[in-house]
């Protein structure tokens, strides 16, 4: 039986939101939030720079539609954003491509003209956690929370640490009058240096959490007991949201898709702006209010002939003949920046690089 996520006090949530509001008042509402991109200009332009830190982003996609390479591109951009950037991947599919990630890292580093030796340093800052059920997923997130909570006081202590006091060497007997003059000084150099260090802001560590895939573990629970599983999943996502805000973390959830026929789509508005896309997110629209940004990735034919063969009006493809297609990423939901409806097309190279779909 799946266990519920750890409870969070309402006072804790209120404090975190109050601190976020104070931070927004200081920095100003027009200041752009920090984002991580994909290194592909067309996608980054459609997303106005990429995914936000301090928010939950979700990518819903069927298998083999290009979402895995999109996630790897975002992960590589984060790991190469700074020497202190760390990431955790909670893998429930047991199919995370470490070798493919290494190849994308090498290619990106070479493109930037940096030393290839930095690739292994970037991989050292990546943690991969294999999970097999919902309980394992909640325990993995709890472990990430514990590590972040332990790292916060250490960083604060390093920032507020006073410089070592250097005593002058005593070659002769000290003069009492000289000692009194030293005691009469208003602010010693050490004290001023310490007070200055206390006012220096602590730079938080750049962190990212990727859960691939959240629907793989929750769909069986929803089929057995929908109401109870929905309550557990809602509590779990809210706890992730609190963790994301508290540590300004970039959280990325990977969700599966379900196929719906034309009659089922007629009951409600289709999520995609493409009328030929009959896919819906596997976890449905009931959890959409828990995401800050929701992306949909699906395949579309790249040629008119391929579109006729797939959607009708042309000869069906022969056995063994494949229709040339590309991937489309579109924004289904955006809580803050109004990017709903934007989209971009891309393809994946054999080595995992994202290419502009022409």
C-alpha positions in Angstrom: 0.0 0.0 0.0 1.4 3.4 -0.9 2.2 5.7 1.9 1.2 9.3 2.0 3.7 12.1 1.5 5.1 13.8 4.5 2.7 16.5 5.9 3.7 20.1 5.8 2.6 22.7 8.4 0.5 25.5 7.0 2.7 28.0 8.9 5.7 26.7 6.9 3.9 27.2 3.6 2.8 30.7 4.7 6.3 31.6 5.7 7.8 30.4 2.4 5.3 32.4 0.3 5.8 35.5 2.5 9.6 35.3 1.9 9.0 34.9 -1.8 6.7 38.0 -1.9 9.4 40.0 0.0 12.0 38.8 -2.5 9.8 39.9 -5.4 9.2 43.3 -3.8 13.0 43.8 -3.4 14.0 42.6 -6.9 11.0 44.2 -8.6 8.2 42.6 -10.6 9.8 43.3 -14.0 13.0 41.4 -13.2 13.1 38.1 -15.2 13.4 34.9 -13.3 16.4 32.6 -13.9 15.7 30.0 -16.5 17.4 27.0 -18.0 17.2 26.4 -21.8 17.7 23.6 -24.2 20.5 25.2 -26.3 18.2 25.1 -29.4 17.3 28.7 -30.3 13.8 27.9 -31.7 12.6 26.1 -28.5 14.2 28.6 -26.1 12.6 31.4 -28.1 9.2 29.8 -27.8 9.7 29.2 -24.1 11.1 32.8 -23.5 14.4 31.3 -22.3 13.4 27.9 -21.0 12.1 26.4 -17.7 12.0 28.5 -14.5 13.9 27.9 -11.3 11.6 27.8 -8.3 8.7 26.4 -10.4 7.4 22.9 -11.3 7.4 22.1 -15.0 5.8 19.0 -16.6 6.4 17.4 -20.0 3.7 15.1 -21.2 4.7 13.0 -24.1 4.2 9.5 -25.6 7.3 7.2 -25.9 9.7 7.8 -28.7 8.3 11.3 -29.4 11.6 13.1 -28.6 10.8 14.1 -25.0 13.7 12.1 -23.6 16.2 14.0 -25.7 14.5 17.3 -24.7 14.9 16.4 -21.0 18.6 15.5 -21.5 19.2 18.8 -23.3 17.7 20.7 -20.3 19.7 18.6 -17.9 22.9 19.3 -19.7 22.3 23.0 -19.8 21.7 23.0 -16.1 24.9 21.0 -15.2 27.0 23.3 -17.4 25.5 26.5 -15.9 28.0 26.6 -13.1 30.5 24.6 -11.1 28.0 24.2 -8.2 25.0 23.1 -10.2 23.7 19.7 -9.0 20.9 17.5 -10.3 19.0 14.5 -9.2 17.1 12.2 -11.5 14.4 9.9 -10.0 14.1 7.2 -12.7 11.1 4.8 -12.5 11.4 3.6 -16.1 14.9 2.2 -15.5 15.8 3.4 -19.0 17.8 6.6 -18.3 20.5 6.9 -20.9 23.7 7.8 -19.1 25.8 7.1 -22.2 23.6 9.3 -24.3 23.9 12.0 -21.7 27.6 11.7 -21.7 27.7 12.1 -25.5 25.5 15.3 -25.3 27.8 16.7 -22.6 30.9 16.1 -24.7 29.3 17.6 -27.8 28.1 20.7 -25.9 31.4 21.3 -24.2 33.3 21.0 -27.4 30.9 23.5 -29.1 31.5 26.0 -26.3 35.3 25.5 -26.6 35.8 24.3 -23.1 37.9 21.5 -21.8 36.4 18.0 -22.2 37.7 17.1 -18.7 34.8 19.1 -17.3 32.4 16.5 -18.5 33.3 14.1 -15.8 33.1 16.8 -13.2 29.6 17.6 -14.4 28.6 13.9 -14.1 30.0 13.9 -10.6 27.3 16.4 -9.7 24.5 14.2 -11.0 22.7 11.7 -8.9 20.5 9.0 -10.4 18.0 7.2 -8.1 16.2 4.1 -9.3 12.7 3.6 -7.9 10.2 0.8 -8.4 7.0 2.0 -6.7 5.3 5.1 -5.4 6.8 4.6 -1.9 10.3 4.6 -3.4 9.5 7.8 -5.3 8.4 9.6 -2.1 11.4 8.3 -0.2 13.7 9.6 -3.0 12.2 13.0 -2.8 12.5 13.0 1.0 16.2 12.2 0.6 16.7 15.1 -1.7 14.9 17.4 0.8 17.1 16.2 3.6 20.3 16.9 1.6 19.1 20.4 0.7 18.2 21.2 4.3 21.6 20.0 5.5 23.4 22.0 2.9 21.7 25.3 3.7 23.2 25.8 7.2 26.6 24.7 5.9 26.5 27.4 3.2 25.3 29.9 5.7 28.1 29.0 8.1 30.7 29.4 5.4 29.4 32.8 4.6 29.2 34.1 8.1 32.5 32.5 9.3 34.8 35.2 10.8 38.3 35.4 9.4 41.0 34.0 11.6 42.4 36.4 14.1 46.1 36.9 13.5 48.0 37.8 16.7 51.3 39.8 16.3 54.4 37.9 17.3 55.6 38.7 20.8 59.3 39.4 20.7 59.3 41.5 23.8 57.1 42.0 26.9 53.9 43.8 25.9 53.4 47.3 27.2 50.3 47.7 29.4 49.6 51.2 28.0 49.7 49.9 24.4 47.3 47.2 25.4 44.9 49.8 26.8 45.1 51.8 23.6 44.2 48.7 21.6 41.2 48.0 23.9 40.1 51.6 23.5 39.8 51.3 19.7 36.2 51.6 18.5 36.0 48.8 15.9 38.8 46.3 15.5 39.6 45.3 11.9 38.6 41.7 12.6 35.2 42.8 13.9 34.5 45.0 10.9 35.5 42.2 8.5 33.2 39.9 10.4 30.3 42.3 10.4 30.8 42.9 6.7 30.7 39.1 6.0 27.5 38.7 7.9 25.7 41.1 5.6 26.9 39.4 2.4 24.1 37.4 0.8 24.4 33.6 0.6 24.4 32.4 -2.9 22.1 29.3 -3.1 23.2 26.2 -4.8 21.7 25.7 -8.2 19.7 22.4 -8.1 17.4 20.5 -10.4 15.0 17.6 -9.8 13.8 15.3 -12.6 11.2 12.6 -12.1 10.9 10.3 -15.0 8.2 9.1 -15.2 5.6 10.1 -12.6 2.7 8.5 -14.5 4.5 5.2 -14.7 4.1 4.6 -11.0 0.8 6.4 -10.3 -1.4 5.0 -13.1 -1.6 1.5 -11.5 -2.7 3.1 -8.2 -5.3 5.3 -9.9 -6.8 2.2 -11.6 -7.1 0.3 -8.3 -8.4 3.1 -6.1 -8.8 6.4 -7.9 -9.9 8.6 -5.1 -7.2 7.5 -2.6 -4.5 7.5 -5.3 -5.5 11.0 -6.4 -5.3 12.3 -2.8 -1.8 10.7 -2.4 -0.6 12.2 -5.7 -2.0 15.7 -4.9 -0.3 15.7 -1.5 3.0 14.5 -3.1 3.0 17.2 -5.7 2.2 19.9 -3.2 5.2 18.7 -1.1 7.4 18.9 -4.2 6.0 22.4 -4.8 7.0 23.5 -1.4 10.5 22.0 -1.8 10.8 23.7 -5.2 10.0 27.2 -3.8 12.0 26.8 -0.6 15.2 26.0 -2.4 14.6 27.8 -5.7 14.9 24.4 -7.5 14.0 23.6 -11.1 11.7 20.7 -10.9 10.8 18.7 -14.1 8.2 16.0 -14.2 7.8 13.6 -17.1 4.3 12.4 -17.8 2.9 9.8 -20.2 0.1 10.2 -22.7 -3.1 8.4 -23.5 -4.7 8.0 -26.9 -8.3 9.2 -27.3 -10.6 8.8 -30.3 -12.5 11.6 -32.0 -15.7 10.8 -30.0 -13.9 11.1 -26.7 -12.2 14.3 -27.6 -15.6 15.8 -28.6 -16.6 15.7 -24.9 -14.0 18.3 -24.0 -11.6 20.7 -25.5 -8.5 19.0 -26.9 -5.3 20.0 -25.1 -3.3 20.4 -28.3 -3.6 23.3 -30.7 -3.1 20.8 -33.5 -6.4 19.3 -34.4 -4.8 16.0 -35.6 -3.3 15.4 -32.1 -5.6 13.0 -30.3 -3.4 12.6 -27.2 -4.2 13.6 -23.6 -1.9 13.7 -20.6 -2.0 10.4 -18.7 -2.8 12.0 -15.4 -5.5 14.1 -16.8 -6.3 17.7 -16.4 -7.3 17.5 -12.7 -3.7 18.0 -11.5 -2.9 20.8 -13.9 -3.3 23.4 -11.1 -0.2 21.9 -9.4 2.0 22.6 -12.4 3.5 26.0 -13.2 4.4 25.1 -16.8 2.9 22.2 -18.8 4.4 21.2 -22.1 3.2 18.7 -24.6 5.6 16.8 -27.0 4.2 14.8 -29.9 5.1 13.8 -33.4 3.9 15.3 -36.6 4.7 14.4 -40.3 7.3 16.6 -41.9 6.0 16.4 -45.5 2.6 16.8 -47.2 2.8 13.3 -48.5 3.4 11.9 -45.0 0.4 13.9 -43.6 -1.9 12.5 -46.3 -0.8 9.0 -45.5 -1.3 9.4 -41.8 -4.4 11.6 -41.7 -6.1 10.3 -44.9 -6.4 11.4 -48.4 -3.4 9.4 -49.6 -2.1 5.9 -50.0 -1.2 4.2 -46.8 2.5 3.6 -46.2 3.7 0.2 -47.3 5.0 -2.4 -44.9 8.4 -1.4 -43.7 8.1 2.1 -45.1 8.3 4.9 -42.5 6.8 8.4 -42.7 9.3 11.1 -42.0 8.2 13.0 -38.9 9.4 15.5 -36.5 8.6 16.5 -32.9 6.6 19.4 -31.7 6.7 20.9 -28.2 3.9 23.2 -27.3 2.8 25.0 -24.1 -0.5 23.7 -22.7 -0.4 25.7 -19.5 1.6 28.6 -18.0 0.7 30.0 -14.7 2.7 33.3 -14.8 4.1 34.3 -18.2 1.3 33.7 -20.8 3.2 31.4 -23.1 0.1 29.2 -23.7 -0.2 28.3 -27.4 3.5 28.8 -28.3 5.2 25.9 -30.0 8.3 24.9 -31.8 9.4 21.9 -33.9 12.6 19.9 -33.6 14.2 16.6 -34.5 16.7 14.5 -32.6 20.0 13.5 -34.1 21.5 10.0 -33.6 23.7 11.3 -30.9 20.9 13.0 -29.0 21.4 16.6 -30.2 18.4 18.7 -30.8 18.1 20.1 -34.4 15.8 22.6 -35.9 13.0 20.9 -37.9 12.9 22.4 -41.3 
